[in-house]
């Protein structure tokens, strides 16, 4: 079952598109009311949500050496 963070981040990514890194994900989660904890905890939550979305094939990594993602082509083609 997806966490609130995963659901909120997926909604933001689908709405805005583009590339998403830890900081943009933290901002989206904070805007969704999920910005509790210190900066480190927020970044950890955002990275986990990005990994969960990648595992579900909602997003794909843009660069294997960075935590930067974009909406998968499958979903972009059906949007």
Backbone as XML, in Angstrom:
<?xml version="1.0"?>
<chain id="A" units="angstrom">
  <residue number="1" name="UNK">
    <atom name="N" x="0.849" y="-1.193" z="0.000"/>
    <atom name="CA" x="0.000" y="0.000" z="0.000"/>
    <atom name="C" x="0.889" y="1.248" z="0.000"/>
  </residue>
  <residue number="2" name="UNK">
    <atom name="N" x="0.570" y="2.183" z="-0.848"/>
    <atom name="CA" x="1.370" y="3.393" z="-0.977"/>
    <atom name="C" x="1.172" y="4.297" z="0.236"/>
  </residue>
  <residue number="3" name="UNK">
    <atom name="N" x="2.256" y="4.904" z="0.649"/>
    <atom name="CA" x="2.180" y="5.850" z="1.753"/>
    <atom name="C" x="1.598" y="7.168" z="1.256"/>
  </residue>
  <residue number="4" name="UNK">
    <atom name="N" x="1.224" y="8.004" z="2.217"/>
    <atom name="CA" x="0.725" y="9.337" z="1.847"/>
    <atom name="C" x="1.766" y="10.097" z="1.044"/>
  </residue>
  <residue number="5" name="UNK">
    <atom name="N" x="3.028" y="9.949" z="1.423"/>
    <atom name="CA" x="4.092" y="10.663" z="0.717"/>
    <atom name="C" x="4.176" y="10.207" z="-0.736"/>
  </residue>
  <residue number="6" name="UNK">
    <atom name="N" x="4.095" y="8.903" z="-0.964"/>
    <atom name="CA" x="4.162" y="8.375" z="-2.326"/>
    <atom name="C" x="2.973" y="8.876" z="-3.138"/>
  </residue>
  <residue number="7" name="UNK">
    <atom name="N" x="1.792" y="8.820" z="-2.555"/>
    <atom name="CA" x="0.590" y="9.275" z="-3.260"/>
    <atom name="C" x="0.669" y="10.763" z="-3.588"/>
  </residue>
  <residue number="8" name="UNK">
    <atom name="N" x="1.105" y="11.564" z="-2.626"/>
    <atom name="CA" x="1.191" y="13.012" z="-2.838"/>
    <atom name="C" x="2.240" y="13.348" z="-3.890"/>
  </residue>
  <residue number="9" name="UNK">
    <atom name="N" x="3.374" y="12.668" z="-3.834"/>
    <atom name="CA" x="4.428" y="12.945" z="-4.803"/>
    <atom name="C" x="4.014" y="12.499" z="-6.201"/>
  </residue>
  <residue number="10" name="UNK">
    <atom name="N" x="3.361" y="11.361" z="-6.310"/>
    <atom name="CA" x="2.891" y="10.916" z="-7.623"/>
    <atom name="C" x="1.914" y="11.934" z="-8.217"/>
  </residue>
  <residue number="11" name="UNK">
    <atom name="N" x="1.035" y="12.438" z="-7.401"/>
    <atom name="CA" x="0.063" y="13.437" z="-7.874"/>
    <atom name="C" x="0.783" y="14.679" z="-8.408"/>
  </residue>
  <residue number="12" name="UNK">
    <atom name="N" x="1.791" y="15.149" z="-7.671"/>
    <atom name="CA" x="2.545" y="16.335" z="-8.094"/>
    <atom name="C" x="3.315" y="16.068" z="-9.382"/>
  </residue>
  <residue number="13" name="UNK">
    <atom name="N" x="3.954" y="14.917" z="-9.468"/>
    <atom name="CA" x="4.742" y="14.591" z="-10.661"/>
    <atom name="C" x="3.841" y="14.489" z="-11.882"/>
  </residue>
  <residue number="14" name="UNK">
    <atom name="N" x="2.689" y="13.874" z="-11.726"/>
    <atom name="CA" x="1.755" y="13.760" z="-12.855"/>
    <atom name="C" x="1.211" y="15.138" z="-13.259"/>
  </residue>
  <residue number="15" name="UNK">
    <atom name="N" x="0.996" y="16.003" z="-12.277"/>
    <atom name="CA" x="0.442" y="17.332" z="-12.559"/>
    <atom name="C" x="1.457" y="18.254" z="-13.232"/>
  </residue>
  <residue number="16" name="UNK">
    <atom name="N" x="2.706" y="18.215" z="-12.763"/>
    <atom name="CA" x="3.692" y="19.193" z="-13.225"/>
    <atom name="C" x="4.703" y="18.649" z="-14.222"/>
  </residue>
  <residue number="17" name="UNK">
    <atom name="N" x="4.903" y="17.329" z="-14.251"/>
    <atom name="CA" x="5.891" y="16.749" z="-15.160"/>
    <atom name="C" x="7.298" y="17.212" z="-14.839"/>
  </residue>
  <residue number="18" name="UNK">
    <atom name="N" x="8.162" y="17.144" z="-15.818"/>
    <atom name="CA" x="9.539" y="17.592" z="-15.640"/>
    <atom name="C" x="10.375" y="16.589" z="-14.870"/>
  </residue>
  <residue number="19" name="UNK">
    <atom name="N" x="11.524" y="17.063" z="-14.398"/>
    <atom name="CA" x="12.406" y="16.202" z="-13.620"/>
    <atom name="C" x="12.241" y="16.501" z="-12.138"/>
  </residue>
  <residue number="20" name="UNK">
    <atom name="N" x="12.473" y="15.478" z="-11.348"/>
    <atom name="CA" x="12.267" y="15.559" z="-9.898"/>
    <atom name="C" x="13.480" y="15.009" z="-9.177"/>
  </residue>
  <residue number="21" name="UNK">
    <atom name="N" x="14.036" y="15.837" z="-8.284"/>
    <atom name="CA" x="15.130" y="15.399" z="-7.441"/>
    <atom name="C" x="14.669" y="15.470" z="-5.990"/>
  </residue>
  <residue number="22" name="UNK">
    <atom name="N" x="15.570" y="15.235" z="-5.070"/>
    <atom name="CA" x="15.203" y="15.220" z="-3.659"/>
    <atom name="C" x="14.595" y="16.545" z="-3.237"/>
  </residue>
  <residue number="23" name="UNK">
    <atom name="N" x="15.215" y="17.649" z="-3.600"/>
    <atom name="CA" x="14.741" y="18.947" z="-3.129"/>
    <atom name="C" x="13.366" y="19.300" z="-3.690"/>
  </residue>
  <residue number="24" name="UNK">
    <atom name="N" x="13.145" y="19.058" z="-4.969"/>
    <atom name="CA" x="11.824" y="19.364" z="-5.525"/>
    <atom name="C" x="10.768" y="18.451" z="-4.920"/>
  </residue>
  <residue number="25" name="UNK">
    <atom name="N" x="11.150" y="17.236" z="-4.584"/>
    <atom name="CA" x="10.216" y="16.312" z="-3.941"/>
    <atom name="C" x="9.897" y="16.748" z="-2.518"/>
  </residue>
  <residue number="26" name="UNK">
    <atom name="N" x="10.907" y="17.220" z="-1.790"/>
    <atom name="CA" x="10.683" y="17.750" z="-0.436"/>
    <atom name="C" x="9.695" y="18.913" z="-0.506"/>
  </residue>
  <residue number="27" name="UNK">
    <atom name="N" x="9.889" y="19.796" z="-1.454"/>
    <atom name="CA" x="9.001" y="20.952" z="-1.605"/>
    <atom name="C" x="7.572" y="20.510" z="-1.899"/>
  </residue>
  <residue number="28" name="UNK">
    <atom name="N" x="7.406" y="19.553" z="-2.803"/>
    <atom name="CA" x="6.067" y="19.058" z="-3.142"/>
    <atom name="C" x="5.401" y="18.409" z="-1.934"/>
  </residue>
  <residue number="29" name="UNK">
    <atom name="N" x="6.160" y="17.641" z="-1.178"/>
    <atom name="CA" x="5.594" y="16.991" z="0.006"/>
    <atom name="C" x="5.245" y="18.017" z="1.080"/>
  </residue>
  <residue number="30" name="UNK">
    <atom name="N" x="6.079" y="19.027" z="1.226"/>
    <atom name="CA" x="5.782" y="20.095" z="2.192"/>
    <atom name="C" x="4.509" y="20.828" z="1.778"/>
  </residue>
  <residue number="31" name="UNK">
    <atom name="N" x="4.361" y="21.115" z="0.499"/>
    <atom name="CA" x="3.162" y="21.781" z="-0.010"/>
    <atom name="C" x="1.911" y="20.929" z="0.191"/>
  </residue>
  <residue number="32" name="UNK">
    <atom name="N" x="2.093" y="19.606" z="0.242"/>
    <atom name="CA" x="0.971" y="18.685" z="0.448"/>
    <atom name="C" x="0.694" y="18.455" z="1.936"/>
  </residue>
  <residue number="33" name="UNK">
    <atom name="N" x="1.415" y="19.191" z="2.801"/>
    <atom name="CA" x="1.202" y="19.057" z="4.238"/>
    <atom name="C" x="1.972" y="17.921" z="4.869"/>
  </residue>
  <residue number="34" name="UNK">
    <atom name="N" x="2.976" y="17.416" z="4.176"/>
    <atom name="CA" x="3.753" y="16.290" z="4.687"/>
    <atom name="C" x="5.198" y="16.689" z="4.966"/>
  </residue>
  <residue number="35" name="UNK">
    <atom name="N" x="5.407" y="17.906" z="5.398"/>
    <atom name="CA" x="6.751" y="18.420" z="5.636"/>
    <atom name="C" x="7.196" y="18.343" z="7.071"/>
  </residue>
  <residue number="36" name="UNK">
    <atom name="N" x="6.698" y="17.368" z="7.820"/>
    <atom name="CA" x="7.082" y="17.275" z="9.222"/>
    <atom name="C" x="8.487" y="16.682" z="9.365"/>
  </residue>
  <residue number="37" name="UNK">
    <atom name="N" x="9.125" y="16.985" z="10.482"/>
    <atom name="CA" x="10.486" y="16.528" z="10.739"/>
    <atom name="C" x="11.513" y="17.551" z="10.295"/>
  </residue>
  <residue number="38" name="UNK">
    <atom name="N" x="12.760" y="17.277" z="10.660"/>
    <atom name="CA" x="13.835" y="18.175" z="10.256"/>
    <atom name="C" x="14.172" y="17.947" z="8.782"/>
  </residue>
  <residue number="39" name="UNK">
    <atom name="N" x="15.095" y="18.733" z="8.264"/>
    <atom name="CA" x="15.443" y="18.662" z="6.840"/>
    <atom name="C" x="15.902" y="17.263" z="6.446"/>
  </residue>
  <residue number="40" name="UNK">
    <atom name="N" x="16.690" y="16.636" z="7.284"/>
    <atom name="CA" x="17.198" y="15.294" z="6.981"/>
    <atom name="C" x="16.058" y="14.287" z="6.860"/>
  </residue>
  <residue number="41" name="UNK">
    <atom name="N" x="15.102" y="14.350" z="7.770"/>
    <atom name="CA" x="13.951" y="13.439" z="7.730"/>
    <atom name="C" x="13.098" y="13.694" z="6.494"/>
  </residue>
  <residue number="42" name="UNK">
    <atom name="N" x="12.929" y="14.960" z="6.129"/>
    <atom name="CA" x="12.149" y="15.296" z="4.943"/>
    <atom name="C" x="12.830" y="14.772" z="3.675"/>
  </residue>
  <residue number="43" name="UNK">
    <atom name="N" x="14.143" y="14.908" z="3.607"/>
    <atom name="CA" x="14.881" y="14.421" z="2.443"/>
    <atom name="C" x="14.815" y="12.898" z="2.355"/>
  </residue>
  <residue number="44" name="UNK">
    <atom name="N" x="14.912" y="12.230" z="3.504"/>
    <atom name="CA" x="14.827" y="10.771" z="3.529"/>
    <atom name="C" x="13.456" y="10.310" z="3.034"/>
  </residue>
  <residue number="45" name="UNK">
    <atom name="N" x="12.395" y="10.967" z="3.493"/>
    <atom name="CA" x="11.026" y="10.642" z="3.077"/>
    <atom name="C" x="10.869" y="10.847" z="1.561"/>
  </residue>
  <residue number="46" name="UNK">
    <atom name="N" x="11.416" y="11.945" z="1.055"/>
    <atom name="CA" x="11.311" y="12.251" z="-0.371"/>
    <atom name="C" x="12.065" y="11.226" z="-1.214"/>
  </residue>
  <residue number="47" name="UNK">
    <atom name="N" x="13.274" y="10.863" z="-0.804"/>
    <atom name="CA" x="14.051" y="9.872" z="-1.561"/>
    <atom name="C" x="13.351" y="8.517" z="-1.562"/>
  </residue>
  <residue number="48" name="UNK">
    <atom name="N" x="12.772" y="8.134" z="-0.420"/>
    <atom name="CA" x="12.070" y="6.858" z="-0.364"/>
    <atom name="C" x="10.843" y="6.869" z="-1.267"/>
  </residue>
  <residue number="49" name="UNK">
    <atom name="N" x="10.123" y="7.976" z="-1.274"/>
    <atom name="CA" x="8.949" y="8.089" z="-2.147"/>
    <atom name="C" x="9.366" y="8.000" z="-3.613"/>
  </residue>
  <residue number="50" name="UNK">
    <atom name="N" x="10.464" y="8.638" z="-3.979"/>
    <atom name="CA" x="10.960" y="8.543" z="-5.352"/>
    <atom name="C" x="11.342" y="7.108" z="-5.703"/>
  </residue>
  <residue number="51" name="UNK">
    <atom name="N" x="12.032" y="6.416" z="-4.785"/>
    <atom name="CA" x="12.395" y="5.015" z="-5.037"/>
    <atom name="C" x="11.152" y="4.142" z="-5.176"/>
  </residue>
  <residue number="52" name="UNK">
    <atom name="N" x="10.146" y="4.380" z="-4.329"/>
    <atom name="CA" x="8.908" y="3.602" z="-4.404"/>
    <atom name="C" x="8.190" y="3.840" z="-5.733"/>
  </residue>
  <residue number="53" name="UNK">
    <atom name="N" x="8.176" y="5.079" z="-6.192"/>
    <atom name="CA" x="7.551" y="5.391" z="-7.478"/>
    <atom name="C" x="8.335" y="4.766" z="-8.635"/>
  </residue>
  <residue number="54" name="UNK">
    <atom name="N" x="9.648" y="4.709" z="-8.507"/>
    <atom name="CA" x="10.465" y="4.061" z="-9.535"/>
    <atom name="C" x="10.193" y="2.559" z="-9.552"/>
  </residue>
  <residue number="55" name="UNK">
    <atom name="N" x="10.058" y="1.955" z="-8.380"/>
    <atom name="CA" x="9.772" y="0.523" z="-8.306"/>
    <atom name="C" x="8.410" y="0.205" z="-8.929"/>
  </residue>
  <residue number="56" name="UNK">
    <atom name="N" x="7.477" y="1.148" z="-8.812"/>
    <atom name="CA" x="6.139" y="0.977" z="-9.395"/>
    <atom name="C" x="6.102" y="1.406" z="-10.862"/>
  </residue>
  <residue number="57" name="UNK">
    <atom name="N" x="7.243" y="1.812" z="-11.396"/>
    <atom name="CA" x="7.385" y="2.239" z="-12.795"/>
    <atom name="C" x="6.582" y="3.492" z="-13.137"/>
  </residue>
  <residue number="58" name="UNK">
    <atom name="N" x="6.351" y="4.302" z="-12.126"/>
    <atom name="CA" x="5.693" y="5.591" z="-12.354"/>
    <atom name="C" x="6.726" y="6.590" z="-12.867"/>
  </residue>
  <residue number="59" name="UNK">
    <atom name="N" x="7.926" y="6.523" z="-12.298"/>
    <atom name="CA" x="9.020" y="7.396" z="-12.717"/>
    <atom name="C" x="10.223" y="6.537" z="-13.084"/>
  </residue>
  <residue number="60" name="UNK">
    <atom name="N" x="11.141" y="7.137" z="-13.837"/>
    <atom name="CA" x="12.398" y="6.482" z="-14.189"/>
    <atom name="C" x="13.535" y="7.451" z="-13.895"/>
  </residue>
  <residue number="61" name="UNK">
    <atom name="N" x="14.690" y="6.874" z="-13.571"/>
    <atom name="CA" x="15.871" y="7.696" z="-13.310"/>
    <atom name="C" x="16.352" y="8.325" z="-14.607"/>
  </residue>
  <residue number="62" name="UNK">
    <atom name="N" x="16.695" y="9.598" z="-14.526"/>
    <atom name="CA" x="17.244" y="10.312" z="-15.673"/>
    <atom name="C" x="18.724" y="9.973" z="-15.818"/>
  </residue>
  <residue number="63" name="UNK">
    <atom name="N" x="19.416" y="9.880" z="-14.703"/>
    <atom name="CA" x="20.854" y="9.609" z="-14.672"/>
    <atom name="C" x="21.105" y="8.570" z="-13.587"/>
  </residue>
  <residue number="64" name="UNK">
    <atom name="N" x="21.759" y="7.468" z="-13.903"/>
    <atom name="CA" x="21.978" y="6.430" z="-12.893"/>
    <atom name="C" x="22.840" y="6.878" z="-11.717"/>
  </residue>
  <residue number="65" name="UNK">
    <atom name="N" x="23.578" y="7.974" z="-11.884"/>
    <atom name="CA" x="24.457" y="8.455" z="-10.826"/>
    <atom name="C" x="23.838" y="9.545" z="-9.959"/>
  </residue>
  <residue number="66" name="UNK">
    <atom name="N" x="22.571" y="9.886" z="-10.211"/>
    <atom name="CA" x="21.923" y="10.909" z="-9.386"/>
    <atom name="C" x="20.499" y="10.470" z="-9.063"/>
  </residue>
  <residue number="67" name="UNK">
    <atom name="N" x="19.936" y="11.085" z="-8.067"/>
    <atom name="CA" x="18.554" y="10.783" z="-7.673"/>
    <atom name="C" x="17.619" y="11.756" z="-8.378"/>
  </residue>
  <residue number="68" name="UNK">
    <atom name="N" x="17.682" y="11.756" z="-9.692"/>
    <atom name="CA" x="16.824" y="12.613" z="-10.505"/>
    <atom name="C" x="15.945" y="11.719" z="-11.366"/>
  </residue>
  <residue number="69" name="UNK">
    <atom name="N" x="14.642" y="11.986" z="-11.321"/>
    <atom name="CA" x="13.663" y="11.137" z="-11.987"/>
    <atom name="C" x="12.745" y="11.975" z="-12.871"/>
  </residue>
  <residue number="70" name="UNK">
    <atom name="N" x="12.042" y="11.291" z="-13.765"/>
    <atom name="CA" x="10.994" y="11.910" z="-14.576"/>
    <atom name="C" x="9.880" y="10.883" z="-14.727"/>
  </residue>
  <residue number="71" name="UNK">
    <atom name="N" x="8.716" y="11.345" z="-15.139"/>
    <atom name="CA" x="7.589" y="10.460" z="-15.385"/>
    <atom name="C" x="7.972" y="9.453" z="-16.458"/>
  </residue>
  <residue number="72" name="UNK">
    <atom name="N" x="7.608" y="8.205" z="-16.270"/>
    <atom name="CA" x="7.988" y="7.182" z="-17.247"/>
    <atom name="C" x="7.323" y="7.455" z="-18.596"/>
  </residue>
  <residue number="73" name="UNK">
    <atom name="N" x="7.957" y="7.003" z="-19.664"/>
    <atom name="CA" x="7.407" y="7.196" z="-21.005"/>
    <atom name="C" x="6.048" y="6.545" z="-21.146"/>
  </residue>
  <residue number="74" name="UNK">
    <atom name="N" x="5.855" y="5.393" z="-20.525"/>
    <atom name="CA" x="4.572" y="4.696" z="-20.595"/>
    <atom name="C" x="3.442" y="5.609" z="-20.117"/>
  </residue>
  <residue number="75" name="UNK">
    <atom name="N" x="3.667" y="6.273" z="-18.994"/>
    <atom name="CA" x="2.632" y="7.124" z="-18.419"/>
    <atom name="C" x="2.514" y="8.437" z="-19.156"/>
  </residue>
  <residue number="76" name="UNK">
    <atom name="N" x="3.618" y="8.967" z="-19.665"/>
    <atom name="CA" x="3.549" y="10.225" z="-20.418"/>
    <atom name="C" x="2.772" y="10.031" z="-21.701"/>
  </residue>
  <residue number="77" name="UNK">
    <atom name="N" x="2.932" y="8.873" z="-22.338"/>
    <atom name="CA" x="2.239" y="8.599" z="-23.594"/>
    <atom name="C" x="0.730" y="8.451" z="-23.394"/>
  </residue>
  <residue number="78" name="UNK">
    <atom name="N" x="0.310" y="8.115" z="-22.183"/>
    <atom name="CA" x="-1.107" y="7.915" z="-21.894"/>
    <atom name="C" x="-1.737" y="9.079" z="-21.154"/>
  </residue>
  <residue number="79" name="UNK">
    <atom name="N" x="-0.981" y="10.121" z="-20.929"/>
    <atom name="CA" x="-1.492" y="11.271" z="-20.166"/>
    <atom name="C" x="-2.339" y="12.167" z="-21.048"/>
  </residue>
</chain>
